[in-house]
Amino acid sequence: MKKVAIILFALLVFVNGIMLTFQYHVYSDKVDDVAQSFDYSQTIDVTYRGNKLIIKHTFMNLPESPVSISWPKHHNTGKKCVKNAAGDAVDCARLDKTMTQFKKGTATTQQLQYTIPLDKGMTSGKLLTDIFATLKHGVVTQTQLHIIDEQRIGGQWFTGLPHVATKQLDLINYSYFSGDGAAYELYWQRTPMKKAFTSDEVTIYGRGIVNEKMQKALSNTAMNNSNHIDIIQTNRLQNGYRILFVKDIHDKRLAERIAVNQVKQNYTFTGTSWLPAVVASFLTGDKYGDQKTKEMVTTLDDYMTDAQQQAWKTGLENLEGQKISTAKLDRLLGKTLDSATSYFTMNAKTKNVAPLLFEDSRTIYVNEIEQKEMQVILKDGRVLYATESLFDTLGYTAKEGSNGYYVSNQTQRYRFPMTSAFYVYNNKRYDIASQPFEVISGNYYIEETWLLRLFGADIQKADKRIDITISDDALK
């Protein structure tokens, strides 16, 4: 018995360890990006020498936990620790042998050096992107950037950061930039340009000056934590994060482009192309994007109270630094309106504007099978059930056809013309006063009363779940 007890104890310890490990990984997978993020500042020294850029990159205010390094795509094998005159590495103790991360440690400042090759040297009018190292999950709060031009090529440098000073010395030319946020790109132009407009948020370089009406429009783009950007007038259009190029500095959509680019600096967007314009619209109080985007914003503006609009804007600001998807915006909108909704997700699936609909957030079970993807929505005083997973669970085949919507199993065959006041069941026609189904954003929904009447469903609703039961006899 003692031996059996020991074996059972060991088995329990083993199983408990497996469960704890499983729970840890599940928890880790669900940790939000913001929980893993950290702020840091940086100083970047760029030396133009020969046909290459030698970059000394100093990271400051690092956390003590391990930090992964994302190297520029175009760097060569010149990555290494920075050394002093005596040949000793400086602020490099945490760099691991693979040069892929800073190991756990108490040193909050670390330095790296890497080289960006330029086949033909600096080319006037060419935007250099992805040339600076970044830290995974890191958010840059402040950047100082020094450019040492040993070739003395002259011209004018742009980084998107506010320009502080430029000096022509005996052996080098020197430019200095400093400001909030990260540096993403580098641009050099042989012919210097004059400023047409400047503010804390934007500097415009071009011909002439920006008129008062445009200045007012530009001032409306200012958002909390918005970083400075450069606008350059040129016929060669190419865009970075903090450097935009325009043919006409009086373009009516210039303010929109600035606002959207500022948003792209502060958020990472996934999936849908119109998300940056939507977020920029709510943060600035203006309406940007195409006609659909503007209608979406108008729909929410018209529905929300002043208090809800303020809570929604604050919620968006609190998402800075995170990945933004339609699902994440839906969760925030549901919290703001105190009602679950898939407004943004539904609009991502259709060319037209999907209506603002609210959902029953209770878990749905069909014949005791949980329906994780099934929606129950409230529309015009009616309760509508998404049909795809419902019919699939019940063993029906449901599809669009040439003469309507078809639902069938081995013994039952339904056809719903959708545009006429009747349906066909096993080749027999039945007149109806209302349509059982409705198409919303390309998805079919059946009204609750018709689910009960046509398919013999029994629906029981509790505080946290809805049970839909259809007997075997009803399916025959």
Order of alpha helices (4+ residues) and beta strands (2+ residues): alpha-alpha-beta-beta-beta-beta-beta-beta-beta-beta-beta-beta-beta-beta-beta-beta-alpha-beta-beta-alpha-beta-alpha-alpha-alpha-beta-alpha-alpha-beta-beta-beta-beta-beta-alpha-beta-beta-beta-beta-beta-beta-beta-alpha-beta-beta-alpha
